[in-house]
Amino acid sequence: MPILPQVTPTNQKFWINRHNTFRQKIDNLFDVANGNSGDLVNDYIATSAAIQALIGKAIQQGKRLRALGGGWSFSKVAATEGWIINTKYLNLVFQVNQASVSVQFSGDKNQLLFAQCGNSVQELNTYLRSIKKSLRTCGASNGQTIVGAFSTGTHG
């Protein structure tokens, strides 16, 4: 039986980053997880719709909404007193279907990969190793999520 995407309020009222450099009062933290129907693309679309519904609810209720990755940032860059979306369970990763790539793309379509925002550097490295590829470079740690490393610069 297919599993639908999950958006689960934890009712957590405080959030502390991985390095314990700050404690942030929050209104709620939501765990968001992909569905699992066996069809990666449809699961991704359904999860996107669930996140869009949460965004709509936040707008309706006047709540600030921030995404949370691995929590590695030393600063409050990803903090809010409103709602936090835990993205760590959003870790689909797969090679891009060449038919999905624009004809204007001049690079090697075989090198394209879809990695959802919650993938940690370690998860991505594990996947890449299985297809005999690797990241060109990365820092000394590997627990950061891809989106967190890109957006906060926590990963050198």
N, C-alpha and C positions, 0 to 999 in steps of 0.2 A: 504494500500500500504506500503511495507517495506521501512524503512528509512535506507539509507546506512551510514556507518561510516563517520564521518566528521573530516577533518583536516582543520581548519580555521585559516589563518594568521590574527592576530589582528592589525599588523603594529605598535604595541606598541614599543617605543624606550627607555623606562626606566622601571625598575621593582623595587618595594620597598617591603621589607619583611613585614610580618604581624605586627611586633613590631616596625617598623620604625627605626631600628638601622642602616640601610644602604640603599642607592639608587644605583642601578646598571644600567649602560648604556647597552642596548642590541640592537641587530640587528632586532629581531622580536620575538614575542611570539605567539605560535600556540595553540589554543584550540583543543583538541582531544576528540571526543565523540564516543561512541559505536553506531553501527547500531541497528535497532530494527525491526527484521523480525519475531520475535516470537520464534526463535530458538537460545537459549543462546550460544550454542557451535559454530554454524555457525557465529553468530554475533561477538563472540570473535575472531574467525579465520579471519574474514573480517577486523576487527579493527586492528589486528596484522599486516595484509598485508598493511593496510594504513599507519601504523607507520613505517613499514619497507621501504615503498616508500619514506617517509619523511626522514628517515635516509640516504637512497641512494642519495636523492637530496642534503642533507647536505654534504655528502662526495664529491659529484660532484662539489659543489660550494665552498668547503674548509671551511665550517662553523662548528664551535664547537657547540655541541648540548647537552643540559642538560635537565633532567626531573625536573619538579617542582611539589611538592605536595601541602601541605597546606600553605607553606611559613612561618612556625613557627620557623625555625632555626634563632638564633641570629647572626650567622656568614654567610659568603658568600659561604658556602660549596656547595650550589646548583646553584651558580651564574655563568654566563658566559657573555662575551660580544657578543657572537654569538646568536644562537637560543635557546629558552626555550620552552619545551613542557609542557603545563598545563595538568596534569593528573587527575585533580579533577573530571572530568566527566567520568572517567574510573572506574566505581563503581559496576560492576556486582558482585554478590555474590550468591553462590548456593552450595548445598551439592554435594559432589563428587559421581558420579556413581561408584558403587563398581567394575564394569567391567573395569573401567579406572585405577584401582589401581594395581600395580605390585603384582604378587603372592608372591614375596619375602618380601613384607611389613608384619611385624609381629604385628603391632599395631591394634587397633580397627578401622576398615574401616568406621564405622558409625560416628566416631569423626572427619573425614576429611571434610574440607570446602575449596572451592575455593573463594578467595576474591581478586578481581582485585586491582591493585596498588593505585587507586584513592580513595578507600574507606577510609573515616575518621574513627577514633576510635569510634566516636558516631554512624556512620552508621553501623559499624560492630556490636557494642553493641546492637543496635536496632534489627538487624537481628537475632543475637544470642538469644536475649530475646524472640523473636517470636517462637523459637524452644526449649525454656527452657534450654538454655546454656549460658555461659558467658566466657569472658577472665579470665584467672587465676588472673591476676593483671594488673593494668594500672595506670598511673600517675594521677595527679589532673585535667588535661585538656583533652579534647577529640576532638579537631578540627584538630589535625594532621592527615595526611594520613598515612595509614599503611606503605607504602613504605618509606615515609619520616621519620617516627618514627624508622624504622629498620635501615635505611641508615645513618641518622645523629645523632641518639641517643637523639632526642629532647624530648623523652617521658618516660624517667626513667625506 
